[in-house]
Every structure is written in C-alpha cells, then in structure tokens.
C-alpha cells in the first residue's frame, strides 16, 4: 500500500483528550501509533520506548492493513502510559490511560 501524508486530530470526549490519526493510504498502522503517542505524551518519536516491547509491529500492520478483511479489525493495547486502539478502517485512537501521570 502506498503511504503518503496522514492526518492527526485532537478530539475531546468527556474529560479525556484523544488523538486520532487517520492512516488509510498514508502510513502504516505502527507509524500512526508512534505519531499519536508522541503527541499525547509530548515527546519526540525517538523518546519513545520500542513499540515491539508491547506488540509485534509486523503483526499489527498485517492485521490492520491487509485490505477489506481488515476493515473490522480492532487491536487495543497500552503503550507509554496511553490506551491505544488501532482500527482496520484506518484510524488509530490514543488517549492517556486513566492511571497515567504524563
């Protein structure tokens, strides 16, 4: 899949701020996770721990970026004090965990 530019938006849902990256046709699901977590934690990409410490990046990309079958995929995990959900429809949603001190 060709990857170009993605969009990062901030949304408020109740008291919680969420960062949403739309990555369809723009970047890999794993790149969208790193980008959104960096925004939520106010860190640079190089300041984050390796994503593979919590999830296999290749498997995440295969599950969520493999065409029509992936459109119903949803993978959730915690990374760097954030709740992360990657949707097969091209969205990555990241918000600080309830017990997180950023």
Residue frames as qw, qx, qy, qz and C-alpha x, y, z in Angstrom:
[[0.000, 0.890, 0.455, 0.000, 0.00, 0.00, 0.00],
 [0.384, 0.472, -0.039, 0.793, 1.40, 3.43, -0.91],
 [0.408, -0.693, -0.448, 0.390, 1.75, 5.70, 2.10],
 [0.242, 0.632, 0.088, 0.731, 1.58, 9.46, 1.82],
 [0.049, -0.326, 0.398, -0.856, 0.56, 12.03, 4.46],
 [0.329, -0.465, -0.815, 0.106, -1.62, 11.17, 7.43],
 [0.205, -0.649, -0.049, -0.731, -3.82, 13.43, 9.47],
 [0.382, -0.190, -0.721, 0.545, -3.65, 13.87, 13.23],
 [0.296, -0.606, -0.207, -0.708, -6.62, 15.40, 15.02],
 [0.071, 0.021, -0.738, 0.670, -7.33, 16.09, 18.66],
 [0.478, -0.455, -0.507, -0.554, -10.79, 15.32, 19.96],
 [0.195, -0.234, 0.635, -0.709, -12.34, 15.77, 23.37],
 [0.604, -0.286, -0.669, -0.325, -14.63, 13.01, 24.65],
 [0.652, -0.684, -0.322, 0.047, -15.90, 13.94, 28.09],
 [0.398, -0.876, 0.230, 0.148, -12.88, 14.78, 30.25],
 [0.745, -0.224, 0.495, 0.388, -10.47, 12.77, 28.11],
 [0.307, 0.751, -0.339, -0.476, -8.44, 14.10, 25.22],
 [0.848, 0.114, 0.492, 0.163, -7.94, 11.69, 22.34],
 [0.072, 0.611, -0.516, -0.596, -5.56, 11.94, 19.44],
 [0.813, 0.353, 0.451, -0.110, -6.81, 10.32, 16.26],
 [0.077, -0.492, 0.630, 0.596, -4.57, 9.50, 13.32],
 [0.815, 0.455, 0.221, -0.282, -6.20, 8.60, 10.03],
 [0.326, -0.534, 0.681, 0.379, -3.65, 6.43, 8.28],
 [0.757, 0.403, 0.514, -0.002, -5.55, 4.83, 5.41],
 [0.677, 0.621, 0.174, 0.354, -3.38, 5.08, 2.29],
 [0.043, 0.950, -0.184, 0.249, -0.98, 7.31, 4.16],
 [0.047, 0.600, -0.742, 0.295, 1.24, 5.37, 6.56],
 [0.512, -0.058, -0.856, 0.040, 1.45, 2.10, 8.40],
 [0.622, -0.669, -0.335, -0.233, -0.64, 1.40, 11.48],
 [0.745, -0.356, -0.242, 0.510, 2.52, 1.17, 13.60],
 [0.331, 0.219, 0.025, 0.918, 3.76, 4.56, 12.37],
 [0.314, -0.624, -0.283, -0.657, 0.38, 6.05, 13.28],
 [0.734, -0.568, -0.352, 0.119, 0.67, 4.62, 16.81],
 [0.624, -0.152, -0.138, 0.754, 4.07, 6.17, 17.34],
 [0.103, 0.397, 0.183, 0.893, 2.96, 9.53, 15.94],
 [0.478, -0.654, -0.324, -0.489, -0.16, 9.73, 18.11],
 [0.763, -0.495, -0.304, 0.283, 1.55, 8.51, 21.30],
 [0.497, 0.051, -0.070, 0.863, 4.32, 11.06, 20.81],
 [0.123, -0.521, -0.213, -0.818, 1.65, 13.78, 20.52],
 [0.653, -0.631, -0.346, -0.236, -0.25, 12.63, 23.63],
 [0.783, -0.441, -0.177, 0.401, 2.91, 12.29, 25.75],
 [0.077, 0.989, -0.121, -0.026, 4.53, 15.43, 24.32],
 [0.618, -0.466, 0.528, 0.349, 7.69, 13.52, 23.36],
 [0.348, 0.582, -0.555, -0.481, 9.67, 13.10, 20.21],
 [0.928, 0.155, -0.242, -0.237, 9.45, 9.80, 18.34],
 [0.599, 0.371, -0.627, 0.333, 12.98, 8.90, 19.43],
 [0.196, -0.396, 0.571, -0.691, 11.99, 9.50, 23.07],
 [0.854, -0.122, 0.026, -0.505, 9.51, 6.60, 22.99],
 [0.556, -0.301, 0.775, -0.006, 10.27, 3.04, 24.03],
 [0.124, 0.156, -0.830, -0.521, 10.38, 0.49, 21.21],
 [0.708, -0.008, -0.061, -0.704, 6.86, -0.48, 20.17],
 [0.722, 0.129, -0.669, -0.120, 7.93, -4.12, 19.88],
 [0.042, 0.196, -0.781, 0.592, 8.25, -4.19, 23.69],
 [0.459, 0.146, 0.547, -0.685, 4.43, -4.38, 23.86],
 [0.772, 0.455, 0.340, -0.284, 3.25, -5.61, 20.45],
 [0.589, -0.028, 0.590, 0.552, 4.77, -7.11, 17.31],
 [0.195, 0.580, -0.093, -0.785, 4.71, -4.21, 14.78],
 [0.138, 0.171, -0.797, -0.562, 4.72, -6.53, 11.77],
 [0.029, -0.373, -0.927, 0.035, 1.71, -8.48, 13.04],
 [0.114, 0.629, 0.397, -0.659, -0.14, -5.23, 13.86],
 [0.195, 0.461, -0.393, -0.771, 0.43, -3.99, 10.32],
 [0.129, -0.010, -0.920, -0.371, -0.67, -7.30, 8.81],
 [0.026, 0.466, 0.838, -0.284, -3.84, -7.47, 10.91],
 [0.104, 0.736, 0.374, -0.554, -4.98, -3.91, 10.33],
 [0.189, 0.687, -0.304, -0.632, -3.62, -3.02, 6.90],
 [0.271, -0.102, 0.901, 0.323, -4.48, -6.04, 4.78],
 [0.185, -0.133, -0.640, -0.734, -7.41, -4.79, 2.72],
 [0.561, -0.346, -0.317, -0.682, -11.11, -5.49, 3.01],
 [0.733, -0.283, -0.612, 0.095, -10.72, -8.27, 5.58],
 [0.425, -0.056, -0.453, 0.782, -9.02, -5.83, 7.97],
 [0.161, -0.486, -0.172, -0.842, -11.84, -3.27, 7.95],
 [0.693, -0.586, -0.248, -0.339, -13.43, -4.88, 11.02],
 [0.720, 0.004, -0.462, 0.518, -10.13, -5.36, 12.84],
 [0.265, -0.865, 0.112, -0.410, -9.59, -3.61, 16.17],
 [0.761, -0.011, -0.458, 0.460, -6.45, -4.06, 18.27],
 [0.305, -0.880, 0.054, -0.359, -6.14, -2.40, 21.68],
 [0.794, -0.098, -0.351, 0.487, -3.12, -2.23, 23.98],
 [0.323, -0.934, -0.008, 0.151, -1.27, 0.08, 26.39],
 [0.735, 0.278, 0.003, 0.619, 1.92, 1.82, 25.35],
 [0.323, 0.228, -0.172, 0.902, 3.88, 4.58, 27.10],
 [0.032, 0.296, 0.566, -0.769, 1.04, 5.30, 29.54],
 [0.427, 0.232, -0.183, -0.855, -1.57, 5.53, 26.80],
 [0.647, 0.276, 0.686, -0.187, -4.55, 3.47, 25.74],
 [0.124, 0.403, -0.590, -0.688, -4.14, 2.71, 22.04],
 [0.680, 0.341, 0.626, -0.172, -6.72, 1.28, 19.65],
 [0.021, 0.339, -0.627, -0.701, -5.87, 0.64, 16.01],
 [0.677, 0.414, 0.440, -0.420, -8.89, 0.15, 13.75],
 [0.550, 0.089, 0.695, 0.455, -8.74, -1.63, 10.42],
 [0.339, 0.827, 0.438, 0.092, -10.76, 1.18, 8.86],
 [0.510, 0.531, -0.009, 0.677, -7.71, 3.44, 9.04],
 [0.278, -0.835, 0.083, -0.468, -7.98, 5.11, 12.45],
 [0.601, -0.043, -0.606, 0.520, -5.65, 4.99, 15.39],
 [0.381, -0.802, -0.123, -0.443, -7.08, 6.42, 18.62],
 [0.594, 0.039, -0.537, 0.597, -4.76, 7.25, 21.53],
 [0.355, -0.800, -0.040, -0.482, -5.61, 8.73, 24.92],
 [0.023, 0.488, -0.715, 0.500, -3.79, 8.89, 28.25],
 [0.510, -0.249, -0.821, 0.053, -4.56, 5.89, 30.47],
 [0.475, -0.772, -0.274, -0.322, -6.78, 6.66, 33.46],
 [0.736, -0.637, -0.003, 0.229, -3.94, 5.98, 35.90],
 [0.704, 0.343, 0.050, 0.619, -1.26, 7.66, 33.78],
 [0.272, -0.860, -0.044, 0.429, 0.85, 10.55, 35.01],
 [0.667, 0.543, 0.183, 0.477, 2.14, 12.33, 31.92]]
